Amino acid sequence: MDKLRNVAIIAHVDHGKTTLVDEMLKQSGVYRENQEVVERVMDSNDLERERGITILAKNTAVFYGDTKINIVDTPGHADFGGEVERILKMVNGVILLVDAAEGPMPQTRFVLSRALELGHRVIVVVNKIDRPDQRIHEVVDEVLELLMDLDATDEQLDSPMLFCSGRNGTASYSPEVEGTDLKPLFETILEYIPAPEMNLDAPFQMLVSSLDYNEYVGRIAIGRIERGVIRQNQEIEVCNFHHPDEPTLKAKAVSLYEFDGLNRVPVTEAGAGNIIAMSGIPEITIGDTVCARGAAEPLPFVKISAPTLEMTFSVNDSPFAGREGKFVTSRQIRDRLMRETLKDVSLRVTDVENSTDSFNVAGRGEMSLSILIETMRREGYEFQVSPPRVLYQEIDGKLCEPVERVVVDVPQDYMGSVMEKLGQRKGEFLEMTPVGTRMKMEFLVPSRGLFGYRNEFLTDTKGEGILASVFEKYEPYKGDIARRSTGSLIAFETGEAVAYGIWNAQERGAMFITPGTKVYGGMVVGVCPKAEDVPVNVCRTKHLTNTRASGSDEALRLIPPRTLSLEQCLEFLADDELLEVTPKNLRLRKSILDHSLRMKTLMRNR
């Protein structure tokens, strides 16, 4: 029964995890000869495919010879770190993927430290060796330095190293020799990663590391069987290590599935060491232990790191409310948010005091929250969100805030502006290393200092910079940070924007709208370079006089508007603004729409 291996693929975002899994599936014969195959087949939902990122960890399995290899493809973004921590509990070893040009990045450090803590064996794969700007030998040294930095054991320091091109599906033991297929990778997995311990005689026990949700059967628990055997329709009970006093939940294993390629195959029984999916337990949650009836023994479980960021989701109350969305009531929004917490353990939803139609949603970062917003709007929800704010903690009587480790990779000409901007945002400079003609710099920056910076960073580096960040620790509050140096152009009245009105307004700043856009009083229609809000009338038409016709003037030259993506809208928001999200539009608006009321509030707060 040692014909089984459980491995996770871990890496920084964009280092080629999902592409490598694609090739492993192809070369292990999962597909028929003539079967059409989608690229990055593991990124199964639309958002993952559009953005080219993995959001949820996916399970798959391949056969190499007569050994079954369960592979878990994990997300690389720091915001989905909750996923990675859980997944590592299911496997016996990891494949650490490092880009041959970029080298180890912050997320590489984060996921590797978690794997080493659990004592996992590591196979280091230097990927993308066919890149023209590869620097394989430096990257190998950087990986060894990182392992030493993270206090790896001698055995972990001796980890095997392979050199791959995930796109071409090749692997080799030496950077000088180009491989022909992934055989060296499969062989190394079989030799180096231990088979799971299999005690088939003890009572059944399984830790739930991941959840899936299905409209027909409800929650589906995914995990590795620690010991024993489970049979279909067997009586089971569920307990939790962190809640020992709660009564156990009695249930029945209605259906069992094993992974084979991209499919879930129904099975009637499964033994220790296997990664399976099980349905039939309505209230199951991640971190629960499923045991045989009468033998409830909870397994210890890593507590999921607390969220560092929060936003308020509320019912849309703008003049255009209810026109574009299918789900608009507070009950529908609440149910949807609660359903999301079933799948995403690092998300927390709480009611706002003294309000029946607002909910605080706390998560790991802007990225995870913006993906939730985008998913909800595609499903037909209409709501509004507040600007993101960090969650402070009191440690030893001091107010502390989350700090992130930021790694910036930029052409040398732009170093000055990046250091200056991050300095203004209370960033602490750690180190820099030259990488060819570019410079790699590390900083510790308060999370709130990064709000709104990514856009500015891309502008400052003319789109050539790479910026990556990962949560590091809580540190004492660093003082005030100026949030935004620009003001908003605010529509003065409700109506339809016309060319003449926009033409008059565009000398005040850059516009976000085109003629024909429906606007309402208090809606943000542009950005003003001065740090103050300016009301503009974009619905104003040219008046006729008896000496000239309205069309006899010269043509109006309109500057093309600036179109903001969802992330850019969230970064743009000032503290007194909200983002109205509907399936068709994203509208920035002031939280107080009435101009005179807004001015009174402003005067009162000064």
N, C-alpha and C positions, 0 to 999 in steps of 0.2 A: 504493500500500500504506500511505498515511498514514491509513487508515481504522481506526485502532486507538488506544485510550488505556488506560493502566493507572493506576488511582488507588486509594489506600487512604483509608478514613475513620477519622480518629483523634480521640479526645476522652477526657475524664474519664468515669468510670462514671456511667451514668444521664443523660447529656446528650442521648440520643435517636438514637444511631448506627443501631441495628438498625431502629428505626421508620422512619427516613428511607430506609434501603435498601428496606424494604417498599414504600414509596410509589414509589420509583424503578422498582422491578420492575413495579408495577401500571401506572404511566403509560407505560412503554416497551412495553406490550403483551405481557408475558411470559405473562400468564394469558389463558385463553379468556374470552369475554364472561360466561358464567354459572358460571365455576369458583368453587367455594367456597375461600376463602383463610383460612389460619390467621394470627392476628396474630403479629408478630415471627417470621416464618417462618425467618429465618436461625438463630435459637437452636434448634438441632434436637434437642439431647438433653434428657431430662426435667429434669435438675438446672438447666439454663439456663432452661427455661421456668418452673420453680417459683420460682427466685430472681430472675428478670427480669434476668439478667446474661449477658454473652457470655464464654465460657471459652476456646474455641478460635477462632482466626481462620477465617473462612469465605470461600470464593471464589464469586463469581457473575459473570454478565456480562449486559449489556443492550445492545440495539441502539437507537441514536437516529439516525434517518434511516438512512444506510448505514454509519454508524461503529459499531464494536463497542467498548463501554466495559467493560473488566474491572474489577470493584469488589471490594475486599477489606474485609470488615467485621472490625475488630480489637477485642480486649478492652480495656476501660477500667480494669480493676483493676490496681493496681501489681504484684500477685503474678504476673500473667501478662505482665509486661513483656518477658520473653524472647520471647514470641510477637510482640509489636509490633516489636521490633528486627529480627527476621528478615524480617517481611513487608515492611518499608520497602525492603528490597533488591530486591523484585520490581516496584516501581512507579516511575513517572516524576514523580508529583506527589501531594499529599495534600489532602484536604478536612478542615480543622480545624473541628470542631463545638464551639461554646461555648453554654452555657445562658444565655438572656437575663436570668435572675434571679441565678443563682449566679456567673456570670462564670468566668474561668479558675481552675482548681483545681490541686492538686499534680500530678495525672496529666497534665493539659493541658500543664503545663510540661515534664514528663518526655518525653512523646511528641513534642512540638513541637521540643524541643532535638535529639532524634534525627533528625527529618526535616530540620532546618536544617543539621545536620552533613553530611548526605548531599547537601546542595545542592538539595533538592527544591523545586519551586514549590508555593506554598500558596494554597488558596482558603479564605478565612475565612467560615464560615457561622454567623451568630448564630441559634440555633434556639430554639423554644418562645416565639416573640414574642407568642403569644396568652395567655401566662400573665398573670394579673391583677397579679402583683408584678414584672413585667418592668421592667428599667432599662437599656434598649437603649443609650442614649448613653454611660452610665458604662462599660458592658461593652465597647463599642467602644474607649474610651480605655484600659481595662485590657489589652485584647488588644494594642494598639499598644505599651503600656509593656512588656508581656511580650516582644514581638518585639525591642524595643530592648535589653532586659535580656539576651536570649540572643544578642546580636550578630548580628542578621539583616542580610543585605546590603541595599543600597538597593532592589534589585528585590523582595526578599522583604518589605520594609516597604511597598512599593506594592501588596501583594497585593489582589486584588479582594475586596470584602465583599458578602455576600448576606444577606438576612433571611428566615428560613424558619419554617414551622410544619410539622414532620415529620408530626405527627398529621393535619393537614388536607391535607398534600401540596401546600403552596403555597410559592413563593419569589418575592422581589422584589429590585430593586436599591436600593430606598430604604425605610427603616423607616416612612415616612409612608404609603407606597402598599402596599395589601394585594395580594399576588399571587393568581393564579387557579390556577396549576399550577406544575410544577417546570421548565418550559421555561428560565427564566433560568439555573438550575443546570446543565442539560445544555449550554446554549449556552456558558456560561463554561468548562466542562470542555473543550469542543472548542477554544475559542479560546486558552485560557491554558495548559493542560497539554500539553507537547510530545508528539508521537508518539514511540514508542520508536525508537532507531536500528536500522536493519535492514540488516545486511550478510549477504545470503543466499548469497554465493559462498564465504565463509570456511568452514573446517571447523566442524561442529556443536559448540556449547558451551552448557551450562546449569548454573546454580548452584541447588542444592536448598535452598529456603527453608522448606519446610513438608512434613510427612509425614502420610499417612493410613494406616490399617491396615485390612485386610480379611481375614476368615478364609480366603477362597478364594485370593486372589492374594498375600497377605502385604503387605509394605510398598509404598505407592504414593508416589512422589516427586512433589512439586509445585514448580514454579519457572518463571522466565521464561527463554525461550531468548535467550541473549546474541547469538549469531550462528549463521549456517548454517541447515540444514534437517535435520529428523530424519524418517526413514521407519519405518514399522512393521517389526519384525524386523531392524532394522539392527544390526550389530555395534557395541558401544560399550565404553568403559572409564571407570572411576571413579577420581578422584584427590582429594587433600585438601591445601589450602594450608598447613595447620598441621602436616601430617605428610608432608613432601616425600620422606622416605627410605623410606616404606612402598611396597611394590610396588602397581601399579595393579590394580584388580579388573576382570576381563573379564566382559562380560555381553551380553544382547541385549534390545532394547526390545520386549518382547512385545506390549504394547498401549499406545496413546496416546489421551488424551482431551482435548478442549477444553471450556471451560465455556460453557454457554448457558442463561441464566436460572438455574433451580435444578438443572439437569441436567448430567451429564457426558456429552458426546457423543463416541462413539468416532470417531477420524479415522485416516487411513492415513499422513498426513504433516502436519508443522507447521513454520512458518518463524519466523525471528528476530522478537523483540518479543512473541510470543504467550505467554500463561501457560498451561501445560499440566500434565497429570498423566500419569505414566508408571509402568507396573508391569513386573515382570520382573527387578528387581535385589534379591536377597534381603538383602544386608548394607548397603544404602544408609542413610546417616544425614544429618541436617541439616548443611549446610556443605560437603558433598561437591560436586565438580564432575563432571558427566557430559559426556564428550567423544566425538567420533568416534574410532573405533579408529585408533591410530597417531598421534593428535594431542592427547596428554594435556597440557593446560595448566590448572593449578588457578587458580580465581579467589579473590582475597582475601575474607575473611569475618569479620564482627564476631564476636569471641569472646563467647560468651554470658556475661553477668555471673555471678559465683560466687554460690551460694546463701548466704543469711544466717541460716538457721534450720534446726534439725535435730530430729527425733523418732525414738525407737526403736520399731519395730514388732516384736512378738514373738508367739510361739504362745501362745494362751490357756491359762493353767494354773490357772484358778479351779476351785472345786468343781463349777461348772456347765459346765465345758468340754465342747465337742463335742455339746451337746444341741440347739443351734439352727442351727448353720452347716452348709453343704454342704462348704466347703473349709476344713480346719482344720490341715493339716500344714505344717511349715516349708517343704517343697519347693513346695507349692501357693502359699503366700504369697510366697515368693521369686520364683517364675516370674511371678506377677501383677505384682509390683513391677518386675521387669526389663522386662516387656511395656510398662509405663507409661513407662519411660525411652525407649522407641522413639518415642513420640509427644511426650513433654514433655522438651525438651532442658535445661530449667533444673532438672531433678530429678536427684539423685545417690543411688544406693543402694550401701551398702557393708556388708560383714559385720562384726558386732561381735566383737572379740577374745575368745577363750576361750568362745565361745557358738555353738552350731550352730543355735539357733532364734530369733535376734534379728538385726534388720537396722537400720542407721541410714539414715534417709531424710532427705536435706537438700533444701530447696526455697526458693522466693523469699519465702514468707510464710505466716502461719497459714491464710489463705484457700485458697491452692492445696493445702496439705496436708489441710485439712478436706474439701475437695471430693474428693480422692483417697480419703480414709477413707469418705466417704458413698457414693462410687461402688462401692467394694469391698464394703461391707456389703450394698448392693442386689444385688450379683452373687452373694451367698451366702457371703461370706468371714467367718470368725470369728477375731479376733485381739485383741491388746491393745496400747495405745500409751502412751508415757511423756509427761510434760509437755513442751511445746516448749522448746528452749534455743537461745540464739544461738550463732553460730560466731564465735569471736574470731580475729583475725589478728595476727601480729607484724609491725609496720612500724617500721623504724629502731630495733630493739631494744626497742620499747615495745609493751605489750599493748593492742590497739585493738579497739573493738566497733562494730557497725553502728549508725548514727544515722539516724533518719527525720525528714523534714520533715512536720510535722503542721499541717493547716489546720482550724480549728474555727470553725463558723458557729453562733452561739447567740443567743437573746434576751438583751438586756443584763442582765437580773436575775440570770442564772446565770454571768456572767463570773467573779465572785470565786471560786466553788467550783472552776471549771475551772482557773483559774490556780493556785490553791492545790494541787489534786491533781497537776497536771502538774509543779509545782515540787517536790513531795515525790518525784516519780519522775525527778528530775534533768533536767527539761525546761528548755531555755533559751528565754526569750521573745524573739521577733524583732520583731514589729510588730503593730499592730491598725488596722483601718479600719472605720468605721461603714458599715453597709449598711441603709438605712432604719431600722427599729426594732431591727435585730439588729447584732451585732458580729462581724467576721471577724478571727480572731487566728492568727498563725503562730508555731510553736515548732520547735525542734530537740530531739527526745527520743530517748534510747537505745531501740533496738528492744525490749529486755527490759523497759523501763519501761512499754511499752504492753500487755504481757501482762495480761489480766484487767481492763484499764481500760475497754474499750468498754461493757460492761454497766453499770459504775459511772457512766460518762459519761451513758448514757441515763437512768439513775435521777436523777442530779444535775440534768439539764436537762429532766426530766419528758417525755422522748421527743421534745423539739422540736429537739435539737441535731443538727448534721451534723458528722461527724468523718471526715477523709480523710488518708491518709498515704502517702508514697512514699519509698523508700530514697534517702538523700542521699549519705552517705560514711562512711568509717571514721574514728573519732576515739579518742584515748586513753581507756582505761577510766575511767568516771566515779565509781567507788566503789559500795558496796553499796546496793541498793534493797530496801526491805521488800516482799516479794512478796504476802503475803495477811494481812489483819488478823483473819481469822476462823478458827475451828477446824472440825473435822468431827465429826459424830455417827456413831459406828461401831457396826454391829450386833455383838452379843456372841456370838450362837449362830446355827447354821444352822436354817432352818425356814420357816414361813410367817408373815408379819407379821399381827398381829390388832389390832382396833380398840383394845382395852384397853392393849396394849403401846405403840401409837403415841400414845394419849391421855396415857400417863405420860411418854413421851419428848418430846412437843411443847413442854413447858414449858422444855426445855433449848435449843430453837432451832427453825428452820423445817425441816419434813420434805420429803424428795424422793419418798416412797413412799406407797402407799395400802394399806388392809387387803387381804390376799390376795396381796400381792407376795411372791415367794419370795426369801429373803435368805440370805446365808452369813456366818459369822464373819469380820470384817475388811472387810465391805462398807460403803461410806459411804452412810448413809441420810438424812443431813440436814446442815445447817450450824449451827454454834454461834457465837453472837455474840462469845464470848471467844476469845482466840487460843490455845486448847488443844483437843486432841481429847478427846471424852467418849464412853466406851462406853455404849450403851443396849441394853436388851433389848426389841426390838419384837415378839418372839414370846411374851411373857409373858402368860399368861391369868389371869383372876381365880379365886382358889381358893374352893371351896365351904366353908361351915362349917355346923354343924348348926343355926345360928340364922337363916341367911338363904340364899335361893337366889341363883344367880349372876346372874339377870336382874332382880332386884328393885331394884337401884340406879337412880338417875336416868340418863337417856340420856347417852351420852358425846358431847361436842361436839368434833368433829375439825376442825381448821383445814385448808382445802384445801391440798394439797401444792404445792410449787414444781416445775414441770416444766422441765427444762433441755434446750435444743437441743444439738446436737453441738458447736457453737462455744462455747456457754456451759460445757459440760462441760470442754472443753480449757482454757478460761480459768480454771475453778475449781480445776483440779488443783494440789495442793501437790507439793513436790519428792519426797515419799515416797509418792506415790499414782500409780495407773495407771487408764486407762480401758479397760474391757472392752467391745469392740464386737462385736455379733452382728447378724444380719439383723433380729432382733425387738427387741433391747434395747440400751440403753447403760447400763452399770453402773460407777459410780465405786468404787474399792477401794484399800485400802492395799497397797503392794507386798509387805510382810510381813503375812500374814493372821493368824498366831497372836499373840494379845494379849501373852502373857508374853515371847515372843521379840522382839516389837516394842518392849516396854518395856526389855528388856535392851540392845537395839541403841541405843535412845534415850539410855540412861544412859551407854553406852560412848562415844557421840559428843559428849557434853556437855563 
